[in-house]
Structure formats: structure tokens, C-alpha cells
Amino acid sequence: MGQTATEAPSQVVATFHGVTIPAAPYPTLRMSRSIDEGRYERPEVMSALATITTEDRVLEFRAGSGAVGAAIALNCLPKAMLSFEADPDLVPGARNLHHLNGLSDRNELRHGTVLSDPDAPAKNDFMMRGNFLGSGLELARGVERVRRDPVPVWCHGDVKREFPHEDLEGGEQAFLHHTDLTGVRPVLLELHPGLCGAWRRAGFDADRALSRRMVHVYRRGSAR
């Protein structure tokens, strides 16, 4: 069993929907304050908390810091959750966050990116333009770290056979070209409004009551 939140070290920078956020790897006071005040990824988190239920199995495409996935795992109590993160710099911190909150068994985190193309290569060049792990000095100077790293590719077809899921959290339009969404009910994604038509053509209706600015919730045949 993972270490519980009550066993976490005393150096805590924030709490986030009940999740304890450790000092590392969050380097800036501004980021810590945003998390502690609930402003960090607020539209995405609020839509997820209103959408995901205890009956769902959730696939998260971009775990990032791990805080959003942890909030979902802790508050929504889905049956299972599998998260992926392409940036290797973020994976250790996200895993540590899950561990400190006793969520490692509820939310498995893997390094890599999920693609729907069955002919996708084993690794893919992935452009990463920095992240919030940049030092406070870099951020103050407006320095942008740009890297192009080969990251492991996970084929969605293989992931779905291993981990059948009803929910997708964090989707992309290109994902629709090859993927089989049979059995997937809600989809929660950050997407430009002009690209939303692709999901409607795939048989999903916008749930306007649960969607927020730049974050959209889609369900099969249940537009509101």
C-alpha cells in the first residue's frame, strides 16, 4: 500500500481538492498559491469532478503534475484510473505525489504518449516547450525551455484491450482518425471550440451543463 497523506513530510506547499501537494517539484510560490487556492486547472477539474463516477474506469492522456489525476482519484473514486505523461521530467514528481497521498494503487502512471494509429512507431519525437518545473528565475526572465525528446508510444488499441475504460480525460482531434471509441461514454478534453465538430461526428454530444471555458464534456446521445 502507498504512504498515506497523513504520513507525508511536513514540507507541504498546498492542498488541492483534498490532495496534499509536497514542496518538490513545485518550485514557484505563484504555482503553489494557484494550486492551494484551487485555480490550477480549475475548469478541467470542476468538469471532471462533476462527470466521473464510481462506476467509471478512466484513461488520462496527460497527467502533467499528477495533481488533477490525484484529485479525480481521491474525490470521484473511479473503479480504476490509468494515466500517461510524455514529459520525463514530470513523471517522478507525479508518481511521488500519488504515493504520498496513498493513491498509487488507484491511479497507475506510465511514461509515454497514447496514439490511435496502429502503425505508430515505438517511439515518437515529442516537442515540449518547457513546463512549470522551470526555475523561478527562468520564468521571471521569460526563458522558455524547448526540447524534442523521443518518448515511448502506447497504441490506444492495445491500451484499451489491457485497460477497458468508459472515460477519456484529455483528448485530441487527431486521436479520432484511428481509434475505436466503442464502450467510451463521457469524454473530457481541453479543445479549441472550432475543433469540436469532430467529436460530434463520432457520435458524442456536448454536455453544456458540465462544460466550461476551453474544457468540453461529451457524452453519447445526451446533449444538455
C-alpha positions as CSV (number, residue, x, y, z in Angstrom):
1,M,0.0,0.0,0.0
2,G,1.2,3.5,-0.7
3,Q,2.1,6.0,2.0
4,T,-1.0,7.9,3.2
5,A,-1.4,11.7,3.1
6,T,-1.1,11.8,6.9
7,E,2.4,10.2,6.6
8,A,3.6,12.8,4.1
9,P,6.5,15.0,5.1
10,S,5.8,18.3,6.9
11,Q,7.1,20.4,4.0
12,V,3.8,20.8,2.1
13,V,3.1,23.7,-0.2
14,A,-0.6,23.3,-0.9
15,T,-3.7,21.2,-0.7
16,F,-5.7,20.6,-3.8
17,H,-9.3,19.2,-3.5
18,G,-8.1,17.2,-0.5
19,V,-4.8,16.2,-2.1
20,T,-1.6,17.0,-0.3
21,I,1.0,18.7,-2.6
22,P,4.6,18.3,-1.5
23,A,7.2,21.0,-1.8
24,A,9.0,19.2,-4.7
25,P,8.9,19.5,-7.6
26,Y,6.8,22.7,-7.4
27,P,9.4,25.5,-7.4
28,T,7.5,28.7,-7.5
29,L,5.3,30.5,-4.9
30,R,2.9,31.5,-7.7
31,M,2.3,27.9,-8.8
32,S,1.9,26.8,-5.2
33,R,-0.6,29.5,-4.5
34,S,-2.6,28.7,-7.6
35,I,-2.9,25.1,-6.5
36,D,-3.7,25.9,-2.9
37,E,-6.4,28.4,-4.0
38,G,-8.0,25.9,-6.4
39,R,-7.3,28.0,-9.5
40,Y,-4.9,25.5,-11.0
41,E,-6.6,23.7,-14.0
42,R,-9.9,24.8,-12.4
43,P,-12.2,24.3,-15.5
44,E,-10.8,20.8,-16.1
45,V,-11.0,19.7,-12.5
46,M,-14.5,21.0,-11.9
47,S,-15.8,19.3,-15.1
48,A,-14.1,16.1,-14.1
49,L,-15.5,16.1,-10.6
50,A,-19.0,16.6,-11.9
51,T,-18.7,13.9,-14.6
52,I,-16.7,10.9,-13.4
53,T,-18.4,8.4,-11.1
54,T,-17.5,5.4,-9.0
55,E,-18.6,3.2,-11.9
56,D,-16.1,4.5,-14.3
57,R,-12.6,3.4,-15.5
58,V,-10.7,6.5,-16.5
59,L,-7.9,6.9,-19.1
60,E,-6.0,10.1,-18.7
61,F,-3.8,11.1,-21.6
62,R,-1.7,13.9,-20.0
63,A,-1.0,13.5,-16.3
64,G,1.2,16.7,-16.0
65,S,2.0,17.3,-12.4
66,G,-0.3,14.5,-11.3
67,A,-2.4,16.8,-9.2
68,V,-5.5,16.7,-11.5
69,G,-5.4,12.9,-11.7
70,A,-5.0,12.7,-7.9
71,A,-7.9,14.9,-7.3
72,I,-10.1,12.7,-9.6
73,A,-8.9,9.5,-7.9
74,L,-9.5,10.9,-4.4
75,N,-12.8,12.6,-4.9
76,C,-14.5,10.6,-7.7
77,L,-13.3,7.2,-6.5
78,P,-13.4,5.6,-10.0
79,K,-13.1,1.8,-10.3
80,A,-9.6,2.3,-11.9
81,M,-7.5,5.0,-13.4
82,L,-4.6,4.8,-15.8
83,S,-2.6,8.0,-16.6
84,F,0.1,8.7,-19.2
85,E,2.7,11.6,-19.2
86,A,5.1,12.2,-22.1
87,D,7.4,14.6,-20.3
88,P,10.0,12.5,-18.4
89,D,10.8,15.4,-16.1
90,L,7.2,15.3,-14.7
91,V,6.8,11.6,-14.2
92,P,8.8,11.2,-11.0
93,G,7.1,14.1,-9.3
94,A,3.6,12.9,-10.3
95,R,4.3,9.4,-9.0
96,N,5.7,10.8,-5.7
97,L,2.5,12.9,-5.3
98,H,0.3,9.9,-5.8
99,H,2.5,7.9,-3.4
100,L,2.3,10.5,-0.7
101,N,-1.4,10.6,-0.9
102,G,-1.9,6.8,-0.9
103,L,-3.2,6.9,-4.5
104,S,-0.6,4.7,-6.3
105,D,-2.9,1.7,-6.2
106,R,-5.8,3.8,-7.6
107,N,-4.0,5.6,-10.4
108,E,-1.3,3.9,-12.3
109,L,1.1,6.3,-14.1
110,R,3.1,5.4,-17.2
111,H,5.7,7.4,-19.2
112,G,4.7,7.9,-22.8
113,T,2.1,9.2,-25.2
114,V,-1.0,7.4,-26.4
115,L,-1.7,7.4,-30.1
116,S,-4.5,5.8,-32.0
117,D,-2.6,5.0,-35.2
118,P,-2.0,1.2,-35.2
119,D,1.2,1.8,-37.3
120,A,2.6,4.3,-35.0
121,P,6.3,3.9,-34.2
122,A,7.5,2.5,-30.9
123,K,8.8,6.0,-30.0
124,N,7.8,9.4,-31.2
125,D,9.5,12.8,-31.3
126,F,7.6,14.9,-28.9
127,M,8.1,18.7,-28.7
128,M,8.0,20.0,-25.1
129,R,8.2,23.8,-24.6
130,G,9.2,23.8,-21.0
131,N,6.8,23.2,-18.1
132,F,6.3,24.6,-14.6
133,L,9.5,22.8,-13.4
134,G,11.4,25.7,-14.9
135,S,13.1,27.6,-12.2
136,G,11.6,30.8,-10.8
137,L,14.5,32.8,-12.3
138,E,13.8,31.3,-15.8
139,L,10.1,32.2,-15.5
140,A,10.8,35.7,-14.4
141,R,13.1,36.2,-17.4
142,G,10.6,34.7,-19.8
143,V,13.0,31.9,-20.7
144,E,11.3,29.0,-22.5
145,R,12.9,25.6,-22.4
146,V,12.4,23.8,-25.7
147,R,13.2,20.1,-26.0
148,R,12.5,17.4,-28.6
149,D,12.6,14.1,-26.9
150,P,11.7,10.6,-28.2
151,V,9.1,9.2,-25.9
152,P,7.5,5.7,-25.7
153,V,4.3,5.3,-27.8
154,W,1.4,3.3,-26.5
155,C,-1.2,2.3,-29.0
156,H,-4.7,3.0,-27.8
157,G,-6.0,-0.2,-29.2
158,D,-3.5,-2.2,-27.0
159,V,-4.2,0.0,-24.0
160,K,-7.9,-0.5,-24.4
161,R,-7.6,-4.3,-24.5
162,E,-5.4,-4.2,-21.4
163,F,-7.4,-1.5,-19.6
164,P,-11.0,-1.3,-20.8
165,H,-12.4,2.2,-20.0
166,E,-15.5,4.2,-20.1
167,D,-14.0,7.7,-19.7
168,L,-11.3,9.6,-21.6
169,E,-9.7,12.6,-19.9
170,G,-7.7,14.9,-22.1
171,G,-8.3,14.2,-25.8
172,E,-7.1,15.4,-29.2
173,Q,-8.8,15.7,-32.6
174,A,-6.2,13.5,-34.3
175,F,-7.0,10.8,-31.9
176,L,-10.3,10.2,-33.7
177,H,-8.8,9.2,-37.0
178,H,-8.0,5.6,-36.0
179,T,-9.4,4.9,-32.5
180,D,-12.3,2.7,-31.6
181,L,-14.4,4.5,-29.0
182,T,-16.9,1.6,-28.5
183,G,-17.8,1.5,-24.8
184,V,-16.5,5.0,-24.1
185,R,-19.3,7.2,-22.7
186,P,-18.0,10.5,-21.5
187,V,-15.0,12.4,-22.9
188,L,-13.5,15.3,-21.1
189,L,-11.0,17.4,-23.1
190,E,-9.3,20.8,-23.5
191,L,-10.1,21.6,-27.1
192,H,-10.5,24.7,-29.2
193,P,-14.2,25.2,-29.9
194,G,-13.6,25.2,-33.6
195,L,-12.4,21.5,-33.4
196,C,-15.5,20.2,-31.5
197,G,-17.3,19.1,-34.6
198,A,-15.1,16.0,-35.0
199,W,-16.4,14.6,-31.7
200,R,-20.0,15.2,-32.7
201,R,-19.4,13.3,-35.9
202,A,-18.0,10.5,-33.8
203,G,-21.4,10.2,-32.0
204,F,-20.8,12.4,-28.9
205,D,-23.0,15.3,-27.9
206,A,-21.8,18.3,-25.9
207,D,-22.8,18.3,-22.3
208,R,-23.1,22.1,-22.0
209,A,-24.1,21.9,-18.3
210,L,-20.8,20.4,-17.3
211,S,-18.5,22.0,-20.0
212,R,-16.5,25.1,-19.1
213,R,-14.2,27.6,-20.8
214,M,-11.9,25.7,-23.2
215,V,-12.9,22.4,-21.4
216,H,-15.6,20.3,-23.1
217,V,-17.5,17.3,-21.8
218,Y,-19.0,15.0,-24.4
219,R,-21.5,12.1,-23.9
220,R,-23.1,9.6,-26.2
221,G,-26.6,10.8,-27.1
222,S,-27.0,13.0,-24.0
223,A,-26.7,16.6,-25.1
224,R,-27.8,19.2,-22.5
